[in-house]
Amino acid sequence: MSLSKNEVIAVNFKMLLSALRGVSAYKDILDTHVMEAALRLTSCAVYGDGLGGLDAYTDLFYRLHAEGFDGLGAWLDGALARSEGPYPRLAEREARDPALEQAARRDIATFDLLANVDCDKWIARLTELLDSDYQGVLTALPRWRVGRRLSFEDYTALYRRGAGIFTYRAFVWEEGELIPVPHPDCPGADDLLGYQRQRDQVIRNTRRLLAGQYVNNVLLYGESGTGKSATVKNLLTLDGMEDLRIIEADKENLGGLPALIRQLEGRPQKFIIFIDDLTFDRDDATYSVLKTILEGGLERRPQNVAVYATSNRRHLVRQTISERAGDEIDRSETIQEKTSLADRFGLRVLFQGLTKQEYLDMVDYLARRAGIDMPPEELHERAVTWERRGGSRTPRTARQFILSL
């Protein structure tokens, strides 16, 4: 006996539901609000719960768009790319496990099947289950986009470049959480002015890190506005740095870094813990945390992690006159302890302010690039006046002067 059209639809949904319940390598994806709604919708379609299915359909549409996706396939593509499950980690290490690989292949095929069920098919099943009072509602239901194909081979190749969250290149570390930065502010070569010798030192150290060598931690110190932070962020734009990841951490959030660094060990990517504008006040509790990270305790710093910090001060711990003139018997040793933190960075790179001629040369270059037509004598006179008012000869001052014109 042949099946009716509605019976065929029900049978297809039953096969889809059984496949979804058999997902085993990507349980992390099933444990999400979007997939909970998709599973509920499929289950209602199979077991004839029209009202429950209508609620699940609208819930799925809402959750997809609340997360910024126009279709279930697009959402699943992102979820698979960011998965921290066992198969992505296996592929990242380029290891083999035939049972896990087979499970992952089957799961991705199931997700592909789910992603490409046309919305009209869901609505047709709900129309079969609900009475005519719901006809107007069902006809007006919004649709999500279908047609995104999901390929096991494509995700395997992606995982080999970095699994899960580490498909991103840049992160911020806040209150014990690693937050990806999808579009980091990385200055290009045209945005970096001067200091090529200093930048080359940082680049050489970083390339050794990428080559798998155990490298020095780096302190970039000197006058504000010389491009210390830009030097570090620019690393992500350089050829050959594709495996580099930068994690920016505020001084106030250093407490959880030792645990993070343990998680990074063994990953194929190389990591820079970046601490911008680093200075410690007297008796700062995080001082000892950074000291331990730099020197290591019983745990050695992993070979794929280095700390890069910037500071306007050569000695990273502020001192007061009263501290130097205090009555502590061993105050000289205390002062030496506090001022020696910078020495724990194996590579210290000085960014000094520009000489007058270097500053004027930079102004000339920026003026030409901006298309400013002004007699050189007048340009230089106004640039010097601007610099005296600003108080420093740096690339930042030169840029601000050109913007003022």
C-alpha angles and dihedrals in degrees: 000000000000122000123243120243092256091049090053090051091050092049092051092051090049091055090048092050093050090050092050091050088053094058105126111155096051103042088139089067093049089054094070133099093244095052092042088059092045092051091047091050092050092047092050090050090053099043098040101249102149099174092045090048092051090051091048092048094053091042091053092049091049095048094048092054094040087061092047101257129128095200144024091241092056090049093048091048090057093043092052092047092052098039116133092194126131097268097054089049091048092050091045089059089044088234127145133237112158095197093051092044091052091049092049092049091051093047093051090049088053092050089048090053092049094046092055100050102119115237090233088064092055091047092047089055092049090049089055091051101043129063125246093271087077096049095100092048093048093048091053096047113127120242130223123218120268133186103080109135120213117208127194091208093052093052092046090055090047093051091053087063091050133319129234118336092001092074080087118079102210135042143173121221110220128168094336095314129111108222119192120230105211095190109029121193099246115166116223128226092272090059094056114086123194127325093095093152091055092046091050090057091054093045093050092051090049094049089054088053089052089050090059098255125139103250141187124270109244133227117192107193138167143079121358115256098031096113103259095141092041089055091059096043091047090064090080091063097054125103114256093027096098092118093050120109124187121206114191116207129181118227088246091060100052095105095084097042097097090060091047092050090054089055091052094054113106095020114129091229123085119233135209115197100209120202112183125204095003118193129144128213122218113290092006107173094216093058092085092046092058092043090056092047092051097044101026126222121221085324115071119218108261116256092239095056131075133170119231117185135177126208139167088220130070090210108050099205118076116229131195129216089246091057092055092046096040127126098244109130094220097034092129089061090046091052091047091050091053097045095045096069090093089056089064088071103086093207118045116183120193121214105192126188117267124264115244092259093047089050093051092045088054091049090052091051094048092045091054091048091050093048094242112163109201132135108267093235092055092043092052094045092052092044091054091048090050092048093051090051091047094045101225143068104225138129088258091057091048092051092048090050092052090048089053089060 
